[in-house]
Amino acid sequence: MKASEQTVQQIERAIRKISQKFPFAEESSILTDIHLRVVQESGEILAYNDDDEEITRCVIEEWIDNKDDDFYAEITPILRQVIKKMSKTVDNLGIMKPYSFVLEDDEKENIAELYVADDDTIIINGELMEGLDQDLDSFFSELMKDVN
């Protein structure tokens, strides 16, 4: 699934609404993660804090009534890309670091960690990890040849 310009703008609007609820402050005292719950049938993105209190909601028109079995797998990179693009805003919320943006389905099941706002942490996505097992096996085999 490719995100249209309208979809990107709607996601950006939701992120801006979240940032308005947590304005930057020198002394961040709020301790929470941002849970983005996406409802496949309605196309809604609902943002919640750790106490399951709604922060904001937004409808992504392109996602309304989407019946794809791999819907969440398709929207994960779109959400990651938009959040990463807005990192200057996302990294400066009035929330104590580290905090995460987490994607959940409409049954509150964790789908993916989208972004970690922390000066020392990054998320390693599937593309980076692809083929790592084979690389490590080859490295170990070569290492063991030298030992024998």
Disulfide bonds with the S-S distance in Angstrom:
none
